Amino acid sequence: MFVVRAFNQRKVMWYSFCLLIICTVFYVFISLGAYHVDAIEKKLPAGPAKTNVNKVINKRIENEPPEAQEIKQSVEIPPCYAHFSNIFCPKTASTSGRVNMHVFEDCCGGSLDHLRNNLLYPLFPNVRTTVSRLAVSPQWSNYGLRIFGYLYPSETEEYIFAVASDDNSEFWLSLNESPENLQLLAHVGETGYEWTAPGEYWKFASQISKPILLVKNMKYFFEVLFKQNSGADHLEIAWSLNHDNGIFSVITSEFLSLYEDESSLQMGNIDHIPQTKASYDRLLDPIPLSPHPVRDKIREDPRDHIYKYNMLDESYLKDLFPECHYKPSYILNEQIERYQGVNLIQFSSVYPNDYTRQTNDHNDEMCFYNQDPSFQAEKGLAAYLIEVEDPDIQKTDTGEGPFWQRVYDVKPLNAASKQTAIVANSCRTAGNIVMSQSHAMSIVRVFLKALHSREETRGYSLLHVVNVVRREDEDLGSRYLVELELMGPQGQKVLVSRYVYAKAEDSSKQVFLCSPKAFNWNPSATVHVIVAVKDQARWIIQFIREMEKVYRATGDKNFNVIIVDYNSSDIDIEKRLKKAKLPSYKFKKMEGNFQRTGGLQAGIDLVEDENSILFLCDLHLYYPVNIINSIRKYCIEGKMVYAPVVMRLDCAASPRAPNGFWEIAGYGLMGIYKSDMDRIGGMNTREFKDKWGGEDWELLDRILGNGLEVERLHLKNFFHHFHSRRGMWVTNDSG
């Protein structure tokens, strides 16, 4: 029995050996056939250096993350075939011979940071189109491109990529078809001042990539970014095999395919647009802080997050100050001439300094100092220097410098406190008037003394002076909004926010505060943000996203978004609103030509609660997250409306690097109680039916003529994005 079993085992081994020989021969024939096919296929021009493909493939696969290996194993690419010297791939949805190209216009500067800081990037391009090769020259200015899709190598080999452009550009490639695995391979410049001639791949070391292994019949996601300022414009992405005597050639259609066919998609459909390391939505990214002056306008300020404070129990503040009659001398009781209201508005002043001054604008800088009564225009800034005699140095006045040993004295200069309060005469870069510390603290000390005189609030101490706003009436006195962060006896932090009034008195007398009659703000009032639109899909989506940002940050459920749409054809707004994370919204569709006044009035008519606040606004705005809180506290029913000043950004500017001017002449952004809007007659839809431009000034005239005052302040982090009017509703002048 044992001998038979041994014989059978040897027989099995013999059969296995024969089968192995047959498989080996079969494998050799297949390999020779594959080599023959590769020999007739189109190959790219060679480049320097040889490589052991199998060794590199094994090493690359071992080093790839598991998810990348899974994608590689599961991908199925329709085979390409050789015809003469060209490679042809089946024209399926995934291999179309073209790639996606998104165009972002009205975007100045030559750096890709200018493109990435654009609020509409990367989800809201002006144009979505395709190109058939990676070499373009649109012959345009102030734009950026994002080109993306799939790349198909013709064989398993190491490749070298190169980029040339005027101005800056980047080429990114994924390890596989996933956009999540992008790597930056080559780029031209970083500052916006670097450029190359067409096809000049050797000007900067960064233009040519290191060799990278690609596998035949795999598809690789890639992305190209390009930024053009002005002048000549071009972009080329080329490749070469990593062989000797290589010549770079532009990547052409037979190696390309679309990431997504967008031909049937509305501009409002953005869910398919890939977000990557190279290009992602920065809406929720914190704005980086910087010590540079240009960043002062975006530095952290307690007022930015005032909505986070818990309010002190209102009952503790009842009868804190005696009630007093409040009717400033600038309040009108009669109608005024058309468009005269803009000349009657005055700014309030603030403390502490909120750094809303545009400090890096050289063109308008002297306007700021000209507001100082002590400024001597003929001497310029040198007038602030007071020469001091040095007894050890003999003075010789030759009329010309240098005077190395002259010494000077200067007095502290706070020009921000000396700006004119008359809005029409102010500088567009000046920002808010800054109240002196001594004046603000004199009001704060009296306020605290009143708190400490009562049993309920005696244990509260001052942590921070968050905000003090003063509206001066030279004839009668000044109104103040005092906002203080306090710490209670159990260590709890609370905010007190209250309007007080100080009558004009001799400066030698002690300050006396009273509570202005019927002048209190409602921290729970519902705010309705109203906008009228037509088309402009990308800006409409951005507006909704801005409102989502505010709600996400504050959790404030007492605000409502109202969009009135004049039959937009490029977006389903109602569908978008249903998906949005908002506390509430209303939507109304209108027929006919776009009308701003008619659209806003239609939105106003949707509001039933007359004790709620309307905020009339526009598209193209970037909102600070404290916008709802600001609207509430500067709108007093029956008394005051709020007209925040927005900063118009320059072409290359962004909320991350703001530069521009304050729109001091515009009053189209207005917060007003519904009851007050009804009382003054609403929007003037009769005169401004078929036009816009001037309707804001006309509304302001009626507001003032009906005895309401206007709170006018520069609102920090409130920006109007630069945009051209090309493609807008009509040619009327509009914001």
Secondary structure, DSSP 8 states (H G I E B T S, - for coil): -HHHHHHHHHHHHHHHHHHHHHHHHHHHHHHHHHHHHHHHS------S----HHHHHHHHHHHS-HHHHHHHHH------EEETTEEE---BTTB-S-EEEEEEES--SSSHHHHHTSTTTTT--SEEEEESSSEE----SSEEEEEEEEE--SSSEEEEEEEEEES-EEEEEESSS-GGGEEEEEEE-SSS-----TT--SSSGGGB---EEE-TT--EEEEEEEEE-SS--EEEEEEEESSTT---EE--GGGEE-S---TTS-TT--TTS---SSS---TTS-----SSGGGGGGS--GGGGGGGS-B--GGGGTTSS-EE----TT---S---TT-GGGT-B--EEES----S-TT-STTHHHHHHTSTT--TTTGGGGG-EEE--TTS-----SSS--TT-EEE-----GGGGS-SBGGGS-TT--SEE--HHHHHHHHHHHHHHHHTSTTTTT-EEEEEEEEEEEEETTTEEEEEEEEEEE-TTS-EEEEEEEEEEE---TTS---EEEETT----TT--EEEEEEESS-HHHHHHHHHHHHHHHHHH---SEEEEEEES--SS--HHHHHHHS--S-EEEEE--SS--HHHHHHHHHHT---TTSEEEE--SSEE--TTHHHHHHHT-BTTTEEE--EEEEE-TT-BTTB--EEE-TT---SEEEEHHHHHHHTS--TTTTSS--SSHHHHHHHHHHHTT-EEE--EEEEEEE-----TTSS-SS---
